[in-house]
Amino acid sequence: MTQNEELREAYLRILKDIDDSYLIPNKSNNPSTKGLSGLFLTSIHPNYGNAKNKIMIIGRETKGWTWNEK
C-alpha cells in the first residue's frame, strides 16, 4: 500500500463520524460553517519519507475574506 493510500484510509477513519455540514459547502445554516468551502485533503509526494524537512498544513479555507468589507 502506498503512503497516499494509507493517508486516504486514515482520512476515511477520521472523518466517518464528522457532521456533514463541515464537509459539504453550504449544507448548513449554522453561521460557524456557512460560507466556508468544502474540506481540502492533501496527498504527499512519493519522496516525502526521504525529505529532510516535512511539513503538512491542515485547516479550512474560506470562500472569501468578506469579514473586513464594511
N, C-alpha and C positions, 0 to 999 in steps of 0.2 A: 504494500500500500504506500502511495506517495505521501509526502508531507501535506500537500494540498488536500488529498483525500482524507487524511487524518484530521486536518483542520475543519473540513466540511462536516465530518461526523461529530466533532466537538461542538461546532455551531448548532447542529441539529439537536444534540443533547441539551445544550444550554438554553436554547430558545423554545423548547417544546412546551413549556408552561408559561411563556410570556403572553401578556394581554395583546391581542391582535392590533389594538389601537396604536401600539408602539411600533408595529411592523408595517402597517398599511397606511399610506398617507391619507389624511383627512377622513379616516373611518370614524373618528370620534368627535364629539362636540366639546370634549374636555379642553379647556383653554391651555392646559400644560402640554398637550400634544398637537393641537390644531395648528396647521400651517407648517409643520415640520415635514421634511422629506422622508422617504422610506429609509429603512435600515441599509447601511452600506457595510458589507462584509468583505474584507480584503483576503487576498491569497498571498502566498510567499514565492519568492524567486527560487528556482531549484538549487541555487548555491547559497541560500540563506544559512544553512547549517555550518558552512565553512567561512562565513563572513566574520571579519574581525569585530565589527560593531553591528548589533542587532537592535532595531527599533521598530515597534509596532504602535501606531496611534489608534486609539479606539474612542469613538464619540459619535455625536449626532451633528448633522449639518442642518441649517435652516434653509427654507426656500428663498429667503431674502433677509436682509438686515433692516427691516422696516421699523424697528423699535425707536430709532432716533430721527424719524421723519415727521416731527410735529411742527 
